[in-house]
Amino acid sequence: MRASFTPFVTVLRKNAGVTQVYYVYNSSRVWSRSQYSTGAWTPWAREYNTQNKPSASDVYAIAQDSCEVAGFANNNAANPYMRHKSSNAVVTLAPQSWVWATFQPKGSYTPAGQAYTKAESEARYVRNMQRGAATSPAKTSQYGANEAPTGCVLTRAWGDPSDDYGVLMTYRPLQIYLNGAWRTITG
């Protein structure tokens, strides 16, 4: 019984190599592979033609959805655009100002614009923070408003066991490390 299809393979010899071309019966699909001298065969590769076109992902392209035409306005590479299929509207892909943006080349440590030295950065930015020395003011009434001074945080509050109405508290100032020295935050 004869099969309903017959694969067709062409063998091409060139210099020290061989190429096999496989034509799939009753279709436009073509596959090929090669061998150089006595080395291993390459994997079978699919070949594309006008009847067997690659998909967008096969050639690492963006699939066309609703874009009819893409190009450059006035043939200027700084003005890329696409035209929407149904509305015929022009969609600008990147304004010219984006195309001419500046950057700092890899390996170049010379600032492209204004930059601070290490000393200037140390003087501008807080590098650390801590609490200062504890202060415990006189007992206050539990019925009044009690607040730590500006720049300080309340670190302890407790009722005086010898007095039903008195409250004892402890607060500490916040300190920051700036420009090589500890500074207390005030008012």
N, C-alpha and C positions, 0 to 999 in steps of 0.2 A: 504494500500500500504506500502510495506516495504522499508526503506531507503537503499541506496546502500552501506552504511558503518555502522559499529557498533563500537562505542567507547568502550574501555575496561578499567575499573578502578579496581585496586586491593586495598583493604584496609588492612593495616598491623597494628596489635596492638603490642605494646611493652611497658611493665611496665605501666606508667600512660599516655602514649601518643599514638597518632594515626598518621599514614602516609598514604596518598592516592597517588597512582601511576597511571597516566593516559597514556595509550598507544594509540597513534594516529593510526587509521586504515590504513593499507596498506603502512606503512612507518616505519622508524626506530626512529622516534622522540618519546621521553618519557619526561613527565613532572611529578613533584611531589610537594607535600606540606605536612606540618605537623602541628599537634596541640598537645600541652602539656596540659594534664588535662582538665580544662574547659576554658583555655585561647583562644586567637584569633588564627586563622589559619595563618600560614606564607604565603607569596605570592607564587604563582606557580613558580617553578624553572625548567628551561630546563636542562635535563641531557644529557651528551655527551657520545657517544660510537663509536665504529670503523666505523659504517655506518653514524653517525651523528657527525662529528668532529667539534670542535669549530673553529671560525675564529681567526686570530691573535689578533684582537682587543678584542675578547671575553675573552682572557686569558692574555691580556696586553703584548703581544709579538710583536716583529718586524716582519712584513710580509716578507716572502721569495720572493725575486724577481730574482736576477741573482746570488745568492749565493748558491753554492752546499753543502759546508761543512764549519763548523766553529769549532774551537777548540784551543788548546794550543800547540805551537811548542815544541817538546820534552817533552810534558806533563807538561810544566812549566807555571803556571798561570800568570807569568809576561810577557808572549809572546803570547797574543791572536792573532788569524788570521782568515780570511775567504778565501775560494777558489772560484774564479769566474767561473760560470758554463761553458760558451762557450769558454773562453780562457784558463781555468785551471790555471790562474795566482793567486799567493798568495797575498793577501792584508793584510798587517800588521795593526792591529787595534790600538795599542798603543805601542810605543817604551818602552823598559824597563826603560829608564830614567824617563818617565812620571809616571810610576807606583810607583816609589820610591820617589815621590816629598814630601817635608815636608810642614807642615801647623801648624798654631797656634791653639791648642785646644780651644774650646769654654770655657769661664770662666777663662782661664789662661791669666793673664795680664803681665806675665813675657815675655819680647821680645824673639822671636825665633832667632833673629839675632841682628844686630846693630840697636839701637834705640836712638833717641835724647830725652833729658829731656825737660821739658817745657822751662827752661831758655835757653838751647841750641837752641831750635826752635825759641824762641823770638829773639835771636841774628842772626839767619840765614835768616829769612823771613820778607818781608815788611808787616806790619800790617795795614798801612793806608797811605794816600797821601793827600797833600794839596798844595795850592799856597802860596808862601811867600809874603813879602812886595813888594808893587808896586814901580817901578823905572821909571821915565820919563826923558830920556836924552834930550839934546838940540835938537832944530828943525833940521831936515835933509832935504836934497833936494829930491823932488819927482822923480828926474831923475836918482838917483844913487841906488845901491843895499843897502837895509836896512835889517838888520837881528837882532833878539834878540840874546844875548850871549848864549853860550852852557849851557844847563841845564835850560834854561828859555823858557817861552812861551809868545807870543805876545797876550796881552789881550785887547789892544785898539789902533787904529790908526785913525787919522783924519787930514784933511787939515786945515792949519792955515787960518782963515778967513781974517786976515790982510795982508796976503802974498800969491800971486798966486802960488808960487813955493815951499813953505815949508810944511813939514809933521811932525806932532807931534805923538809920540807913547808912549805906556806904556807896560812894560813887567814885568813879575813876575817869580822868580825862583820856580822850583818844589821842594817840600820837601817830604821826606818819613819818616815814623815812624819805626825805626829799633832798636832793642835791648833796648827798653825803652826810646828812645830819638828821637826828630825830627832832621833830618839831611838835609842840603841843597845839592841838586845834583849840582856838578860843573864839568867843563871840562872833 
